[in-house]
Amino acid sequence: MNVVKQFRALLGMNLLGIPARLGLVCTIIIGVASAVGVLVSMLAMGVGAREEAMGNVRPDRVIVRSIDAQGAMQSSIAKDAASLIREQPGVKRNAKGEPIAVSEVLVFVQARRKLDGAQIGFPVVGASAGLADYLPEMHLTSGRMFRSGLRELIASNKCAREFKDFAVGDKRQLRGGDWLVVGSFDLGRTEGSCVVYADGEEILTTYGRDTYNEVDLMLQSAVGFADLSKALKANPALRVDAKHEAEITERDMQDINGILNFVSYFVGSIMAIAATIGAANSLYAIVDGRRRELATLRAIGFNAAPIIASVLSESVLLALPGALLGALAAWLLFDGMAASPFGMNFRLAVSPSLVLLGLGWALGIGVLSGLLPALRAARVPVSVALRAT
């Protein structure tokens, strides 16, 4: 009998014997399901956070910041440079013929959370005219848009729900006195973090600034990005760099996703190690219970290689239903669950890619847990069968 036929015969015998070893088999499946379920459910936080951040991203929007700026707060664009950026080729214009471009300056403020009274910091965005054109997904749910030249604010509904003094009609103490909240809004399909807008010129004057942090543009079409970028680089008066909105958003999410993924893989690895040890112990018990059978097979000519392959294959095949159960449990229990780490609001998302990752995780557990028991099975001495006779 050749090696392939030996392997097929051994694997069939192993699988047919599962009902007789149901307790040990269930231990393996449950251990793998627990490890995969924990990993997938925790990684679902990162997927959900990314989906929330990318929910309103558009391919025709561009963010312009000063060269080498690592973030908006490190960027500085002079007023005259901001005016030049607005007039670059490829920038879309509104019904009045004005470029859809918003110059923004960010200042951090402290707000007291309603739930526990804790002080939380977040930016107030001073924006030039044209904000409604640049953010068509912005929907005022109450009140009105802030007016140019006045100390007025509009706050996202998340701010109004979570923080004090951000409802329409409230007054917020900022530098220079009280600022009146005149509107509340939602941003399309995402809730995100707390966002507050005010008149850009008023913010600059109040905080003694003379530069913006960035200029946000909407293009006539996404394919116009290359021409815009080339024009900005060709102008010696502009030391700025243009990036797609998606690229900036992805970069801004790197730190948060890095933390979430580190915690997920750390906890998932601990669970995987526990599942591997548990599965290996169960497989050792299975092999020990079949010592006479394995020794007999060796005595009649079965090679070590198909025995090793059959035990490894059995381990992997037992891990697969555990992976599916774990992924199913994560989807049923956690998909769509609300979470609020780092001041963000999003819903966990168990995506198909996470299910595939869970399957790969389970296969790894199956191979590692089955390797040593497989080697042990292949080393069962023939004398065991001879003594039994």
N, C-alpha and C positions, 0 to 999 in steps of 0.2 A: 504494500500500500504506500503510495507516495505521500509526501509531506502535506500537500493540499488536502488530500482525502483524509489524512489523519486529523488535520486541524478541523475540518468540517464535522467529522464524527465526534471529536472531543467537545466542540462547541455545542453540538446538538445534545450531547449527554449532559453537559453543564446546565443548559437551559431547561431541559426536561426535568432536571432534579430540583428546580426552584421551589415547587410546592412543598417538598420535603424539608426545605431550609427557609421557610417563609419568614420566620422571625429575624434571622440574620439578614436576609434580603431587604426586609422593611427597614432595618437599622441603617443600611447603606443608603436606601432611597430617601429616607427622612433626613439623614445628615446632609446629603447633597442638596436636597430641596431647601433646607434651612440656610445653607451657605449661599446658594444662588439667590434665594429670595431676599436675603439681607443686602447682598451686593447690588442687585437690580433696583431695589426700592431706594437705596441710598443714592445711587447714581442718577436716579430719576429726578433728584433735586437739581443737579447740574443741568440736565436736559430741560427741565421746566424753567429754570432761571434763564437759560439761553433763549428758549422760545418766547419768554416774556420780553426779554430785551430786544429781540429781533422782530417782534410782532408788527411794529409800524415802520420798519426800515424799508426804504424805497431805493431802487437802483438809480433813480434820476436825482438823488440828493447828494450833495458834496459838502464836506466840512473843510474849511481852510484855516490852518493854524501856522504860526511862525515855524521856521525850519528848526528841526531837532527838538521841538517841544514834546515832552513825554505825555503830556495831558493838557487839558484846557487851561488849568491854573498856571501852567508854566509857559503858556503862549502869550504873546503880546503883539498886537497889531495896531498901529497908529490910525487915527481917524482918517487922515488923507489916504493912507494905504487901503483902508476899508472901503472908501469911496471908489478907488480905482478897481478894486476886486469886483465890486458890484457891476462894473461896466465891461467885464471881460466877455469874449465871444462865447456863444453857446448857452448863456444864462437865459432862462425862460422869463418872459414878461407877462404881467397880469393884464386884465382887461383895460387898464388905464395906460398901458405901455411902460409901466415901471418894472425894473428888474425884480424878480422874486429872490431877494437876498436879505438876510437878517444879520446884523452885527450884534454880537452878544458879549456881555461882561458878567462875570460870576463873582458874587460876594457871599461868604458863609455867614449864616445866622444860627442862633440857638432857639429852639422851641421846646415847650414843655409838653410831654406826651400825656394824653388824657388818662390812659390806663393806670400808670404808676407815678406820674409826675416827674419822670426822668427827663433831663435836658439832652436833646438830640440835635446834632448839627447837620445842616444840609444847605445847598446853595440857593440863593435867590438869583434868578437870571434876569439881567437887564437887557431888554431887546429893543432894537430899532423898529421902525415901521415895517409892515409887511409880514408880521408873524402869522396872521391868519392864512395868508396865501402860502407860506412855506409849510405850515402844518394844517393841511386840509382835514386831517383826522381829528383835530381839536374841535370839541363840541361844548359850547357853553351851556351848562345845565341850569344856571341861575345867574342873575346879575348881568353884567356887561363887560366889554373889554376895557382895559385901563386906557387912560387918555394921556397923550403926550404932554410933558411938562408938569404933570401932577404926581403927587406922592400916593399912587394907587397901585394895588396889587391884584392879581388874579391867582387863585390857588387851585391845584387839582383836588378833586373830591377826596382822595386819599388823605391829603393834608387836613381837610376839614373834618374828616372822621377821626383821625388819630391824634391831632395836635390842637391845643387850645388857641383860640383867637385867629382862626383861619376861615371861619364861616363868613358869608357875605354880610357886610355891615360891621364886622369886627375891626378893631384898630390894632395894628402891630407896631410895637416899639422897635424901630430901627435907628441907625445913626441919623441924627438930625431931627428926630421927633417921631410922631405917629404917622403911620401909613395906613390908609383905608383899604380894606379888602372889598373890591367891587364886583367880583365875579368868581364863579366856580366852574370847573371844566373837567371833562373826561378826554382821554387820548386814545381814541379808536379801540382796538381790541386788547390793549394792554393797560394794566393799572400801574405797574412799576413802582418807583419810589416817589416820595413827595416832591412835587415840582411847583415852583412859584415864579411868576413872571411879573416884571415891572418895566416902566419906561427906561430904556437904556441911558439916555442923556441925563435923566434925573438921578439914576444910580451913579453915573460917572461924577456928576457934580457933588452929590451928597458924600461920596466916599473919596473925593479928591483924586480921582483917576483921570488919565487922559488917553488911555489905550483900551481897546477891546481885547478880549481873549480869543475870539474866533469869528469868522464870517461864514454863515451857512447859506448855500446856494441851491436853487433848483434848476436843473438843466432842461433844455428843450427836449433832449432825449438822452438816454443813458450812454449812447455811443459818442456823445460829444465830450466825454470826460478827457479823452486824450488831447483834444484841441485846447480845452481849458487849461489843463496842466502844462502844456507846452507854452501857452501864452503867458502864464504866471511866471514860469522859469525864465522866459525871454525878457521880462521886464526887470531891469536892474533896480528899480525903486521898490520892488516887492521881494522881500526875503521870506517867502511863505511856501507852504507845501499843501497840496490838495489831496484829500483822501475820500474814497467812497464812504458814505454813511455806514455801510455794513462793516467795512474794515475798522473804522473807529469804534463801533459798538463791540465788535469781537475783541478788540484790544482792551477796551475798558472792562470787559467781562473776564479777562484772563485771570486776574487775581482771585476773584470770587470763585470762579470755576476751579481754579487750582486748589483752593482750600477745600471746597466741597468734594472734589475728586480724591484728594489726599485722605480725608477722613473716611470716605467711602471705601477706598482700596485698603486702608489700614484695618478697618473693622472687618471688611470682607475677607482679607487675608487671614485674620485670626479665625474667623468662622471656617474658612477653607482648610486651614491646618487641622482644626478640630474634626471636620468632616473626613479629611484624609486619614487621620489616625483611627477614627471610628470605623471607617470602611475597611482599612487595612486589617484591623483586629477581626472584623467579621469574616473577611476573606481568609485570614489565617485559620479561623475556626472551621471554615468550609473545607479548606485544603486538608487540615488535620483529620476531619471526618471522612475524607476520601483517600486516606493514605493507602489502604489496602487496594482500592480500585486503581489508583494511579500506579502503584508498584506492579500490579498485574499487567497493566497496559505497557509499562516499560519492559516487562518480561516477555511479552509476545511481539515486541519489536517497535513500539511507538517511540519516536525520537523526542528529545528534550524540547526542541524548537516549537513544534506544534502544541506541546503542553503549555509552554510559556505563553504562546500567542493566544491559546484558548482561554486561559485564566485572565489575561489582560483584556481580551475582547469581552468576556463576561463582566468584568469590572466596569468597562466603559458602557456597555449596554445597560447595566443596572444604574449607572449615573445619569443616563439620558432621561428616563422618566422622572428622576429627582429634579433635574434641571427644568423640565416642563412644568412640574408641579410648583417649583419655587417661583418661576416666572409668572405662572398663572396666579399664584397667591399675591405676588407683588402688584400685578395689574388689578386684581379685584379689590385689594385692600388699600392701595396707595395711589393708583392712577387718578389724577384729578384732585387729590387732597391739597388743601391750601397750606402754604408755608410762608414764613416771614423772617428769614435770617438776614442779618446785615441791613435791616430797614427796607428790604425789598419784599414785595408781595407777588407770589407766583403760585402756580399749581404744579405738583409733581407730574411728570410725564413718563410713562413706561413705553418707550418707543420700540419698534422692531429691532433696531440696532442693539438696544440693551438686551433684548431676548436672545439675539445671536451671541452677544458677549457672554451672557449667562450660560449658554450651551457650551461655548468654548471653555469657560471656567469649569464647568462640570466634567468635560472631557479631560481637562488637566488633572482634576481630582481623581477621576477614574484611572488614568494612567499611573499617577504617582502611588495611589493606594493599592493598585494591583501588581506593581512591579515586584516587590519583595515576596509577597505570597506566591506569585507565578514562579519565581526562581526557586522558592522552597518546594513547590509542587514538582518541578523538574528534577529535583535532587532526591526525591523519595527513593530509597534504595530498593532494589529488586528483592533483596532478602526478606523484606516485609511480606511480600506475596508468598515467598517460598515457605516462610514460617507459618503462614495462615493455612497452607495446605497440609 
